[in-house]
Each structure stands twice: as C-alpha cells, then as structure tokens.
Amino acid sequence: MENAEASPLKRYPRGLDETSEEEYSSLSNLLQHFASIPTVDKAWTFKSTSGSQCMFSISQPNLLANQNRRYILSSHISKGTNGVIFEWAAFPIEMPSGYIMVPSPSGSKLLVVRNLEKDSPTTFEIWGPSRVEKEFHVSSSVHGSVYSDGWFEGISWNDDETFVAYVAEEPASSKPVFTNSGYKKGSSSDMECGSWKGQGDWEEDWGETYPGKREPAIFVLNVNSGEVHPVEGTNKLSVGQVVWAPASRGLQQYLVFVGWPSDTRKLGIKYCYNRPCALYAVRAPFSKSEDREHGTNAIEEASPVKLTERISSAFFPRFSPDGKALMFLSAKCSVDTWAHSATQSLHRVDWSIDGKPTADADIVDVVPVVMCPEDGCFPGLYSVKLLSKPWLSDGYTMILSSVWGSTEVILSVNMSSGKVSRISPGNSSFSWSLLALDGDNIIAVSSSPSDVPEIKYGSIVGNSSADALASWQDISSPIYRCSEKVTSLLSSRQSIIIKIPVRNITENLTAGANKPYESVFVSSKRKSNDLCDPLIVVLHGGPHFISLSSFSKSLAFLSSIGYSLLIVNYRGSLGFGEEALQSLPGKIGSQDVNDVLAAIDHVIDMGLADPSKITVLGGSHGGFLTTHLLGQAPDKFAAAATRNPVCSLPLMVGTADIPDWCYSETFGHLGKSMYTEAPSSEHLAVFHSKSPIAHISKVKTPILFLLGAKDLRVPICIGLQYARALKEKGTEVKVLVFPEDNHAIDRPQSDFESFLNIGVWFKKHCK
C-alpha cells in the first residue's frame, strides 16, 4: 500500500485569507506605482555666464532600505525665442542619508555637512566648481549632530564666505562612572575596562521627534582654518535659525538667531507655534572689535541682545538686501491664545549696519493678522514658506508661499507699504508651492489632488515688481514622470473646491465663524450608470491645520481604486481668517463634528455621494473626529480608519508631550489660566465629556487603527485603550502597530503598509 502524502496547509499572514490576499497583492502592486513618485524638497539657483543653473533636492521612498533616497538633479536655465528653456542633466546624483547641502551666497562654494553615526565626528566639506577644496572633522567633544529639522535648523554663510554659523547639539554631558568599588571620582568621557556609566540626571527634551536630541547651540566654523568656536551667552535658551547680520568691513559681526526659553517646562514644539520665542543678536566669535581692544567687559560683550521684547513670538529672520531692515514672522496669535497654530504676521525692525543692535527695537507691522477676510480677499498668512533669500531685485519685494483657503498660493509682499498680492493664478484651484527665485523670476511647483506636480516658471510682468503679477510657463521635467498606469488612472479623476454653508448661524458667533468653510472633492470625471462611487471622508489633524488642494500620493492611490474623496477643512482650519480659526477652541467634539456631518450631507444633496457608501479616515485630531463621528452618528459610516487618534483626553493630558493642547482645545480661552500638570477631578470629567470614548457604547462601525509605538504626541496607549474597549463590546477592530514610528507614521515601509491596509479595509467593508 502506497503512503499518501498530505498537502501542507497554506499559511497566510495574520489577518489575511485567500480572498483578501488577492486584494492585498493587487492593491500593493498599484500602491508601488504611486509610492515611487518623487518629491522636490527644495531648490537653489546660481548665475552662470550663459543663464543660470538650478539644483533640485529630490526625495523618493526606498522601501527595501526603509528610508528616503535623496538625490540632486541639475538644470541649466536659458532664454529661448518661445520662453525659458530648462536643459536637464542626464542623471541625478544621490546624496547619502545625513548629508546637508548649503550653497554660499555667491554660488562659488558649496558646504556639505555629513552627520554620521552617533558620537562620530561631524564632517564639513567645502566644494568648489570641480572638487573638494577643504575638509574638516569636528569631534563629538565639540558638538553633536548638526540640526536639520527645519525648525531649530540654521546654517548660514557670512557675506565674504569666510565663516559659517550653524546650529548643532551641545556635546554630551558627563555621566557618573561606577566600578566594582562603587562611584569613581573624577569621571571622564572615556570608558575603562571594569567600569560602567550611569544615567545621571534626566534632561527634558522638546517632545515629539526630539527624544534623545541634546540642546541646540550655535557654533561658527572658520572656513580657512577649520577652527570651530561655540557662541557664548545663550544659556537658558534653545537656539535656532541663525543668520549673519550685515556689517561694514572691519567692524564686529553679529549673529541673529531665534531663542526659546529652555529653563522652564519644555512642552512639545513640533507643529506647535505657541511656544514663546524672540529674536536675539550676539557678537560672532573670530572677528576683531574696537570694544575688545579697549577692554570692554567680556561678559557684557558675550550677552545676547533681545531684539523683540515687545512681541511674544518672532522667528525666521531675514535681512533686506541693503541690510537696513530685519524682517521676521510672528505667531503671536498662537502664543497669546494657546492655539497651537494660528494666523501669522510679518514684521520689520530697523537695523544699523554701523552701530550696535538695540534691545526692544520698534517693531513695524508689515502684514498684520487678518481677523475676518472679505469674500475672495487675502485671508492672512499661514504656514509661510520663506526662502533664505526671498527678495526681488528692487530690494523691498518679498516672495513667499502661504495658505489661502484650501489652496497654497505664492504671494508678493511690499516691505515698505505692506501691500500683499497673489501672483500664482487667482482662478486656479491648484496649489502652488515656491521653490526658488531666479533673479526676478520664480520657480514653483503646481499640483492638485488629481494632477501630479509640475514645475512652473514665473516671470514678473508690469512696469515694476511692485505690481507683483506673474506670467507662468509650464516646464517639461523628468522629475515627476510616473508610470502609464498612474497617468491613466489619474486622467479619469477630477477635483473641485466646494464651499459648505455653516449650519445654524447664530449671533453668538463672530462674523468670520459664520462664513462658509471648504472641502476639496475628488471624484471620477464620469458616473457609471448614474451611480456614485463610495466616499472616503478625509479629516486632517491639528485641529488648526489644513488639507491643501495639492497632490498626495496616498490619497491619489485611494481615489484611483474607485473612491471619491471629501477632504473637509472644517472651521478652525488654517487659511480662513483668525475669527474662523478661534471659533473652535472650547467646542471640539461638537462644532467640528457638526461641520463634517454638514459637509457630508451637502455633497449627498448635490448628488455626489451615496449615503449608504460612506467611510471616514483621519489621523491625530482627524482621528479624534473619526472616532467621535462613529459614536455620534453610528449609522452613517460603513467603515473607518484612523492613525494615532485622540480618543481620550483624560489619558492624553497625563501622557502626551502637549498637555496644554488638551486645556486649550477643551476650555478655549480659559484653558491658559486653568492649565496645571495635576488636573483636578472636575477637569478630568470635562475632558472625558469632550472625548470620543464618552460615546463608545454606540459605536458599531468596523474600524482600522494604525498606531506608532514611539508617538509622544498621542501616545499609543490612547488608541489601544479605545480599540480594546471596542473589542470588548464586539465591534470589528483591526490594529496595526509600527514599533519604530512616531506620530506621523511616515517611515517609507510604515506609510506604505498603512495605506495599503486602509485600501484593503475599505474595499472589504465598502465596495
């Protein structure tokens, strides 16, 4: 009798079966096409003998390595008979991870900083046109990694290109050393055999994305000798965004920087503009001064001068081309009201090149806060993108990017008159992002949720740059070329911006809070048998943030698999004036929830959505709204997905890096005076009443949780508590945890797996 061999059972990954594995495979293949689309992070231009040169810094996910691949692509820009011509290099050049590039003011030199392994020396390379001209290695005993976070980050050449100022981590403090005999006196940084290091005193950091980062400090590198000196006198401040002040030859040079008080409780600073900060000026090391020769007190000489005593927030300092004015942005609305982001303003102080900086200088309001914009008019400054050299050749016109409703726009600002002009097309629902200036011309990127980004070149037209109008030209570029599959799918999609009327307009609200808010709607260009595609309601976090009408690879993927998207910018979002934004604090869980429900009903009434095929997706405060909606409108949604959601304010206030957020958003303008590290039982009761978990008994919608285990903003315990409580009552729940991710869940593999599972989850529950 022959032995019969049993076929081995096919083993599926946890959570998959034969049917879902096919869906998983098909959607992952499609998502690969979207994920591979590159992103332009920044650009620089340089003058050449036959036009100009532009370098684009580009990133692209490397899924196998689980990091973003970064590379440089160059293009020569020249004028042709039919407009400007971009001649692209044949191939890009890869930039290894941890590299930072900063061109010198003349464009003749390039600084390359290499942050290597922890406690390894930092390498500074000075490149000329064809080779490395100098290389310096700075020991970890001098400083740690150079900051490249976009906030504390600051690397600045002086005008004659002999010095570079930059922000780096302070050197590590010494730790207690122990041997078999106990504590070893006279501890050093060097370890000996038979000894071990203790932890020493705990040092508080700036929260989300900053764990393990040491205090930022300013250093100056002598480009000729390689000497590095720390800038003294910045104790009790976390410093960043350093720039050189203009100076006449032979006089002492000053550095201007932003300082945040660091001798009190450090609350999370990532995404949080409500941390008080000011501009300071301090003498730079290396250069001579008459005061030193005459014996001026050294301590007084090293003490920074606070330039902006009269305003609670000042950051992103920029000197005018003639050196007579120092421009800066302010988030005073955020600091004064405790809203974590709000309407920004632009200011000016006079600067004397030949004299000393003066404390408490007069501050001129160039672009003030806009409380309630007229329909179609400038709504104020938000999430401003400011170039290191933002000036046109007239010396007083700045070019910058800002948020205007649901779009990103490019603006010109006249430093003298304060006039603001929109120079990206005013009749476009596309978003426009500023990359660089090429003389009086503008290099930008334009995109929409259904259109991949394109490079644009804008030329100022009119009698003067003060008129601030631009003529735009499409630039053929190899950067954003995508697969035929992506091109074909996106060609069938379209996007529009829909104004949503406020329900129940009352006299108790300000005029700005009664104005319509907006949603971006993405859909197929044609209906099949007059049937609507299923709808995904997309909700941003913050809540004082914005979902722009720009291209998102992840959302384009979800749209391409057969879903319409309703991307809701509820009241409290950026871009609509300060009154609309300030209407939300104190009303979270009610006003924002009702705004989302009104937006859904609005597109249903327009015949754009089927009420039986609605899903919802949100992260952070968008997750707060997602889980609130499932409890407050339990029959509305077929499925839900949420990333690091705020489900329980009582749990968040004691575990997050921003407990002040809980007070501000729960109690509104009273939150600042009520704040305490030890909430009372009365406070905790109000927190619970405002939380999604207060409505959990009514939730029945299947929900997918995506959680970052290293999230300090909304710690993982908050999402897990809510998910476990749903499982306890029998609701269908799926949880994915990403062990190495923080709040953003943006590591390439994690981002890919997140949106793949969102697509599969929605396909399962809402075909």
MINU-391698 format. One record per residue (C-alpha): residue in three letters; z, x, y. Coordinates in steps of 0.001 Angstrom, whole numbers, padded with zeros to 6 digits, always signed. Layout:
<atoms>
alaZXY...
</atoms>
This chain:
<atoms>
met+000000+000000+000000glu-001035+001474+003354asn+001527+001938+006126ala+000784-000244+009148glu+001436+001460+012491ala+002800-000822+015178ser+001131-000555+018559pro+003575+000792+021150leu+004616-001759+023753lys+003073-001101+027143arg+005801-000294+029644tyr+005310-001498+033216pro+007096-000155+036294arg+010198-002155+037135gly+009210-005368+038921leu+005616-005428+037617asp+003920-007248+034765glu+000323-007315+033531thr-000841-009727+036243ser+000979-008141+039169glu-000044-004645+038056glu-003706-005565+038569glu-002915-006840+042071tyr-000859-003727+042728ser-003719-001460+041670ser-006362-003316+043665leu-004349-003510+046880ser-003164+000104+046658asn-006773+001253+046474leu-007597-000713+049616leu-004475+000457+051447gln-005506+004075+050780his-008633+003455+052871phe-006555+002202+055816ala-003798+004799+055478ser-006276+007675+055716ile-007413+006702+059245pro-006229+009485+061602thr-004221+009077+064810val-004682+011044+068033asp-001225+012120+069213lys-002146+013967+072424ala-004941+015898+074123trp-005373+018755+076618thr-008307+019701+078815phe-009361+023124+080153lys-012027+024072+082663ser-014876+026264+081404thr-017955+027823+083013ser-020217+025034+081781gly-017980+021972+081994ser-014633+021565+080308gln-013015+021814+076905cys-010760+019210+075293met-008375+019787+072381phe-007178+016756+070429ser-003994+016928+068368ile-004501+014600+065390ser-002255+013484+062544gln-003151+011969+059193pro-000824+010984+056341asn-000760+013352+053389leu+000606+011054+050700leu+000890+013690+047981ala+002928+016017+050199asn+004754+013055+051814gln+004272+014409+055316asn+001789+014037+058123arg-001020+016557+058138arg-001630+017786+061703tyr-004775+019416+062991ile-006684+020290+066157leu-010239+019177+066905ser-012026+020587+069967ser-014908+019258+072000his-016961+020694+074842ile-017494+018196+077677ser-020565+018395+079900lys-022521+016108+082189gly-025868+014739+080984thr-028522+012535+082520asn-027057+009456+080827gly-023409+010285+081369val-020898+012642+079870ile-021595+014454+076571phe-018930+015459+074042glu-020024+018256+071699trp-017541+018315+068835ala-016521+021356+066803ala-017928+021389+063277phe-014473+021272+061661pro-010863+020728+062729ile-008190+023421+062361glu-004996+022482+060526met-001645+023054+062242pro+001211+023693+059798ser+004285+021478+059910gly+006849+022502+062520tyr+004316+024028+064928ile+004343+023118+068638met+001453+023967+070994val+001667+024151+074786pro-001256+025471+076905ser-000454+027452+080058pro-001266+025948+083496ser-004484+027970+083839gly-005572+027277+080274ser-005948+031024+079646lys-002956+031219+077299leu-001591+029087+074506leu+002037+029076+073417val+002571+028326+069744val+006163+027754+068618arg+006931+027888+064911asn+010125+026137+063836leu+010643+027371+060292glu+013407+026798+057768lys+016927+026022+058951asp+018692+029150+060268ser+015446+031140+060147pro+014221+032861+063343thr+012032+030813+065678thr+008644+032421+066298phe+006876+032340+069679glu+003211+033349+069738ile+001197+033878+072925trp-002500+033371+072213gly-005418+034467+074360pro-009013+033218+074031ser-009643+035049+070746arg-006411+036428+069297val-002619+036534+069247glu-001591+038722+072179lys+002175+038706+071654glu+004640+037527+069051phe+008419+037229+069395his+011066+036278+066868val+014258+034686+068194ser+017271+034887+065909ser+019252+031803+064941ser+022248+033501+066570val+020476+032930+069924his+019434+029337+069290gly+018291+026960+066564ser+015079+024941+066307val+013113+024111+069445tyr+013296+020381+070189ser+010028+018486+069617asp+011388+014927+069521gly+009614+013558+072604trp+012898+012839+074407phe+015068+015951+074765glu+011881+017949+074218gly+010735+020106+077101ile+008553+023226+077101ser+007302+024401+080480trp+005374+027441+081745asn+006101+028676+085247asp+003201+028860+087698asp+002404+032562+087270glu+002699+032238+083465thr+005351+034941+083078phe+008178+032723+081814val+008531+029721+079531ala+011519+027374+079727tyr+012297+025244+076709val+014973+023139+075013ala+016422+024243+071676glu+019506+023628+069584glu+022556+025633+070530pro+023446+028330+067980ala+025672+027097+065180ser+029389+027291+065922ser+031516+029410+063640lys+033268+027719+060731pro+036593+028623+059142val+036224+031034+056209phe+038501+030916+053174thr+039117+033341+050300asn+041353+033233+047261ser+044157+034245+049591gly+043541+031357+051957tyr+042206+031370+055524lys+040519+034587+056633lys+041318+035571+060210gly+038558+036743+062499ser+035917+034581+060818ser+032308+035644+061274ser+028977+034009+060597asp+028323+036402+057706met+029479+035354+054270glu+031101+037804+051912cys+031453+037657+048151gly+034528+035688+047119ser+034670+033575+050275trp+033566+030107+051301lys+033033+028239+054566gly+034947+025166+055600gln+033528+022334+057689gly+035567+022776+060852asp+035807+020061+063489trp+033320+017206+063329glu+030700+017277+066102glu+029310+013943+067192asp+025506+013707+067448trp+023147+011271+069181gly+022763+008976+066164glu+019531+007747+064563thr+017030+010611+063888tyr+019539+013199+065209pro+022005+013760+062341gly+022545+017479+061849lys+020899+018329+065183arg+023044+020526+067399glu+023473+020089+071148pro+020241+020681+073136ala+020378+023622+075557ile+017870+025300+077903phe+016507+028803+077299val+013978+030929+079162leu+011555+033326+077449asn+010123+036327+079302val+006502+036280+078123asn+006057+040021+078807ser+009207+041433+077212gly+010218+038748+074728glu+013737+038560+076171val+015414+035158+075867his+018242+034055+078159pro+020222+030817+077978val+020565+028787+081149glu+024249+028733+082019gly+026321+025978+083561thr+025109+022961+081602asn+028371+022387+079723lys+029307+018733+079201leu+025631+017785+079369ser+022992+017199+076733val+019870+018537+078429gly+016145+017949+078060gln+012719+017513+079675val+012963+020810+081573val+010241+021725+084126trp+009833+024597+086582ala+010237+023777+090230pro+007571+025203+092572ala+008651+028262+094572ser+007210+030710+097036arg+006655+034261+095831gly+009780+036408+095910leu+012236+033512+096094gln+014653+032388+093409gln+013069+029946+090977tyr+014731+026750+089897leu+014503+024617+086798val+014749+020843+086978phe+015994+019008+083906val+017473+015728+082700gly+021137+015668+081751trp+023031+013086+079700pro+026852+013214+079742ser+027952+014575+076363asp+031716+014877+076804thr+032325+011187+076054arg+031420+008903+073128lys+027821+009565+072084leu+026044+006330+071237gly+022603+006328+069606ile+019910+007475+072043lys+016691+006892+070064tyr+014841+003913+071639cys+017855+003455+073963tyr+017093+003821+077668asn+020526+002501+078654arg+022220+005889+078386pro+023084+007143+081903cys+021169+010278+082884ala+020342+012235+086016leu+018086+014991+087314tyr+019653+018396+087905ala+018375+021653+089377val+019664+025046+088225arg+018681+028601+089013ala+016495+030204+086399pro+017571+033490+084842phe+015475+036698+085169ser+014286+036330+088753lys+015877+038016+091788ser+017526+036237+094689glu+018834+037259+098077asp+022106+035492+097351arg+022740+037721+094337glu+022059+040805+096408his+024605+039589+098987gly+027191+038876+096280thr+027202+035106+096130asn+029769+033736+093703ala+028206+033866+090222ile+029878+030669+089023glu+028614+028727+092040glu+025156+030210+091503ala+025029+029012+087888ser+026274+025482+088583pro+023570+022812+088343val+022935+020628+091381lys+022819+016899+090656leu+019775+015577+092488thr+020021+011844+091720glu+023626+010869+092380arg+022604+007509+093839ile+020816+006135+090771ser+022156+005605+087253ser+019052+006798+085399ala+016415+009459+086093phe+014045+011094+083612phe+010514+012525+083132pro+010492+014688+086307arg+007050+015589+087698phe+006313+017672+090821ser+003420+016739+093101pro+000573+019290+093290asp+001706+020519+096730gly+005277+020946+095457lys+006761+018808+098226ala+007752+015775+096129leu+009603+015329+092859met+008635+012111+091074phe+010671+010586+088255leu+011052+007420+086224ser+014246+005402+086047ala+015670+002930+083545lys+018402+001794+085929cys+017930-001830+084781ser+018804-000769+081249val+021809+001319+082288asp+023162-001312+084685thr+022699-004322+082357trp+023104-002569+078966ala+019784-003944+077700his+018523-001100+075514ser+015115-001182+077147ala+014036-002992+080297thr+011717-002771+083290gln+011381+000783+084579ser+010825+002019+088131leu+009187+005069+089739his+010906+007101+092461arg+010458+010136+094697val+012715+012735+096275asp+011540+015351+098762trp+011568+018964+097607ser+011767+022000+099887ile+009927+024949+098376asp+011648+027482+100640gly+015159+026042+100533lys+017868+025208+098040pro+017844+021872+096205thr+020305+019466+097776ala+022712+017232+095953asp+022484+013490+096420ala+018996+013548+097958asp+017469+010428+099496ile+015600+008504+096800val+012423+006641+097737asp+011399+003643+095623val+007681+004099+094890val+007250+001364+092248pro+010307-000922+092185val+011383-003229+089380val+009309-006435+089223met+011541-009433+088583cys+009027-012294+088269pro+005327-011378+088487glu+002781-013845+089779asp+000308-015030+087143gly-002131-012244+086302cys-000367-009729+088557phe+001348-006413+087868pro+004496-007144+085794gly+006298-003824+086348leu+006481-000524+084448tyr+007382-000411+080747ser+007341+002320+078075val+005459+004528+080517lys+003377+007398+079127leu+003389+010202+081675leu+001244+013311+081308ser+002699+016711+082181lys+000073+016898+084972pro-000679+013252+085886trp-002406+013870+089246leu-005894+013291+090599ser-007361+015884+092965asp-006227+014032+096108gly-002700+015191+095282tyr-000998+011809+095645thr-002543+009547+092962met-000824+009457+089567ile-002489+008142+086407leu-000252+006705+083692ser-000096+004195+080827ser+002179+001162+080837val+002609-002249+079202trp+001100-005349+080856gly+001899-008475+078862ser+000775-007881+075281thr-001580-005035+076208glu-001225-001379+077068val-003104-000526+080266ile-003958+002515+082363leu-002700+002411+085939ser-003060+004469+089084val-000104+004790+091451asn-000384+005976+095037met+002693+008152+095560ser+002687+007548+099318ser+002065+003800+099569gly+003313+002673+096167lys+000073+000788+095516val-000479+000133+091799ser-003992-000508+090453arg-005142-001330+086947ile-008045+000973+086090ser-008572+000026+082460pro-010749-003123+082239gly-008861-006136+083532asn-010833-008663+081474ser-010082-006958+078157ser-007520-007968+075535phe-007825-004465+074046ser-005053-001931+074594trp-005828+001329+076414ser-003769+004480+075958leu-004011+007525+078248leu-004672+010888+076546ala-005594+013403+079254leu-007193+013943+082651asp-010404+015947+083047gly-010312+016619+086775asp-010672+013179+088334asn-011877+011722+085040ile-009804+010068+082328ile-009838+010491+078548ala-008329+007491+076793val-008247+005548+073534ser-009058+001837+073333ser-008408-000450+070344ser-007476-003943+069216pro-005814-005291+066054ser-009294-005805+064573asp-011055-002763+066088val-010290+000845+065147pro-009591+003124+068137glu-012447+004599+070159ile-012452+007485+072627lys-013300+006380+076191tyr-014187+008485+079232gly-013432+007007+082639ser-014842+008177+085957ile-013243+007157+089230val-015710+005194+091373gly-015497+004245+095043asn-015042+006167+098244ser-011684+007631+097293ser-009356+007886+094345ala-007009+005550+096197asp-009396+002719+095296ala-008484+003526+091683leu-011377+001846+089910ala-012988+003463+086889ser-016328+003253+085163trp-015871+003660+081402gln-018188+005250+078860asp-017972+004984+075061ile-017694+008403+073399ser-019089+008949+069926ser-016347+010697+067967pro-015810+011858+064365ile-012061+011259+064658tyr-011871+007573+063771arg-014705+007318+061271cys-013458+005177+058410ser-014802+004052+055066glu-017555+001461+054725lys-015024-000831+053064val-012719-000775+056094thr-015649-001176+058503ser-016973-004159+056559leu-013594-005886+056327leu-012753-005415+059999ser-016188-006647+061088ser-015176-010093+059849arg-011886-010144+061818gln-011165-011008+065444ser-008142-011037+067726ile-007140-013017+070812ile-004052-013297+073017ile-002570-016796+073182lys-000148-017969+075873ile+002738-020010+074454pro+004406-022546+076803val+008199-022456+076920arg+009789-025453+075264asn+012447-027361+077183ile+012005-025766+080606thr+015291-026081+082483glu+016620-025352+085960asn+019311-023178+084387leu+016684-020541+083627thr+015152-018182+086158ala+011530-018686+087175gly+010464-015710+085047ala+012208-017094+081960asn+010324-020385+082303lys+006904-018727+082311pro+004766-018701+079118tyr+005134-015803+076714glu+002348-014442+074490ser+001265-013997+070890val-001544-011884+069507phe-003520-013868+066945val-005702-012091+064370ser-007985-014131+062121ser-011296-014375+060330lys-014333-014978+062527arg-015285-017986+060429lys-013369-020545+058400ser-014222-021228+054758asn-014699-024965+054205asp-012700-025572+057416leu-009614-024168+055680cys-007209-021848+057472asp-006194-018548+055927pro-002498-018235+055100leu-000490-016961+058086ile+001848-013982+058462val+004176-014288+061456val+004900-010724+062636leu+008089-010091+064655his+008921-006885+066499gly+012350-005303+066800gly+014323-004344+069854pro+014540-007158+070869his+013403-005541+074135phe+010248-004050+072702ile+006612-005206+072451ser+003895-005680+069848leu+000759-004429+071569ser-002792-005681+071087ser-003685-002266+069629phe-004828-001169+066194ser-002191-000925+063466lys-003333+000395+060088ser-000626-001543+058245leu-001301-004873+059953ala-005072-004390+059666phe-004560-003969+055914leu-002596-007237+055690ser-005236-009033+057739ser-008043-007656+055577ile-006591-009102+052360gly-007059-012634+053663tyr-004230-013394+056094ser-004198-014474+059718leu-001533-012748+061824leu+000586-014343+064535ile+002245-011440+066359val+004855-013034+068615asn+006107-011442+071839tyr+008994-013829+072410arg+010917-013934+075700gly+012961-010761+076010ser+009935-008613+075142leu+008719-005877+077474gly+005778-006462+079795phe+006536-009831+081396gly+008950-009063+084246glu+012688-008412+084325glu+013751-012060+084601ala+011999-012999+081346leu+013480-009952+079620gln+017049-010608+080811ser+016881-014252+079693leu+017551-013225+076078pro+020847-011244+076024gly+023608-013677+075119lys+021101-016045+073448ile+019937-014093+070408gly+019650-016244+067309ser+018724-019286+069374gln+016262-018630+072252asp+014254-016019+070333val+014268-018097+067137asn+013064-021172+069026asp+010341-019135+070751val+008990-018043+067358leu+009077-021604+065987ala+007297-022852+069120ala+004587-020201+068702ile+004037-021243+065071asp+003809-024921+065991his+001423-024055+068821val-001152-022388+066535ile-000752-025188+063982asp-001516-027727+066730met-004565-025640+067687gly-005824-025957+064109leu-005461-022205+063495ala-002819-022328+060744asp-001927-024402+057683pro+001788-025428+057868ser+002094-025098+054083lys+000956-021449+054038ile+003205-019528+056412thr+005034-016261+055737val+007141-014091+058048leu+007543-010313+058422gly+009936-008454+060720gly+011977-005282+060998ser+015248-004460+062765his+015703-007275+065325gly+012479-008691+063871gly+014409-008761+060583phe+017261-010495+062400leu+014747-013176+063413thr+013164-013292+059949thr+016466-013961+058200his+017567-016381+060942leu+014335-018356+060549leu+014851-018670+056783gly+018268-020238+057416gln+017449-022334+060458ala+014020-023531+059223pro+014420-023328+055418asp+011328-025426+054620lys+008967-023603+056986phe+008083-020432+055078ala+006526-019709+051692ala+007710-016079+051624ala+009345-013427+053801ala+009590-009652+054013thr+011937-007615+056161arg+012546-003936+056938asn+016110-002805+057752pro+017133-006235+059083val+020144-007049+061269cys+021732-009718+059055ser+025415-009412+060009leu+026615-008432+063478pro+030284-008105+062352leu+029198-005493+059805met+026807-003768+062220val+029292-003398+065084gly+031520-001200+062927thr+028868+000869+061171ala+025829+001328+063460asp+025201+004109+065988ile+024790+001448+068722pro+027799-000916+068550asp+027236-001558+072274trp+023960-003309+071317cys+025964-005937+069413tyr+028060-006667+072507ser+025155-006669+074952glu+022902-008962+072941thr+025708-011274+071781phe+027649-011691+075024gly+024902-010989+077588his+026023-009647+080974leu+029684-009921+079885gly+029155-007566+076969lys+029513-004372+079007ser+033018-005238+080199met+034070-006652+076805tyr+032967-003634+074747thr+035545-001968+072535glu+035490+000259+069456ala+038033-002133+067880pro+036575-005667+068075ser+039099-008492+068096ser+039050-011299+065559glu+037683-013537+068327his+034807-011131+068967leu+034063-010867+065257ala+033977-014663+064961val+031350-014863+067725phe+029358-012048+066096his+029345-013995+062826ser+028242-017224+064515lys+025243-015394+066023ser+024279-013730+062718pro+021712-014798+060109ile+024400-014606+057440ala+026048-017658+059050his+023064-019720+057806ile+022669-018100+054385ser+023690-021193+052411lys+020433-022921+053470val+018053-020053+052586lys+015694-020688+049670thr+012558-018708+050613pro+011673-015713+048376ile+012357-012553+050391leu+011487-008863+050043phe+013876-006251+051505leu+012728-002730+052439leu+015686-000506+053290gly+016081+003095+054450ala+019170+004692+052913lys+019597+007108+055858asp+019305+004432+058547leu+022029+004928+061174arg+020736+002170+063472val+021034-000711+060976pro+022855+000869+058016ile+021688-000048+054530cys+024939-001873+053735ile+023889-004678+056120gly+020677-005526+054270leu+022264-005038+050850gln+025130-007409+051640tyr+022693-010149+052628ala+020399-009528+049630arg+023333-009628+047200ala+024614-012848+048739leu+021167-014438+048275lys+021011-013296+044653glu+024472-014767+044114lys+023162-018211+045122gly+019980-017896+043057thr+017387-017162+045747glu+014489-014960+044621val+015036-011483+046097lys+013297-008133+045691val+014815-004936+047145leu+013175-001543+047656val+015371+001340+048849phe+013891+004550+050256pro+016547+007253+049770glu+015322+009731+052412asp+014197+007314+055134asn+015887+006321+058354his+015390+003189+060454ala+011615+003485+060905ile+010768+003907+057180asp+007797+005944+058354arg+007558+008810+055872pro+003998+008513+054508gln+004861+007553+050929ser+007551+005102+052071asp+005317+003438+054640phe+002533+003140+052059glu+004768+001669+049356ser+006387-000702+051880phe+003178-002370+052997leu+001692-002328+049508asn+004690-004323+048283ile+004540-006632+051293gly+000903-007397+050455val+001658-007997+046758trp+004715-010131+047606phe+002793-012382+049967lys-000125-012644+047520lys+002325-013757+044834his+004043-016424+046918cys+001363-017496+049410lys-002168-017116+048124
</atoms>
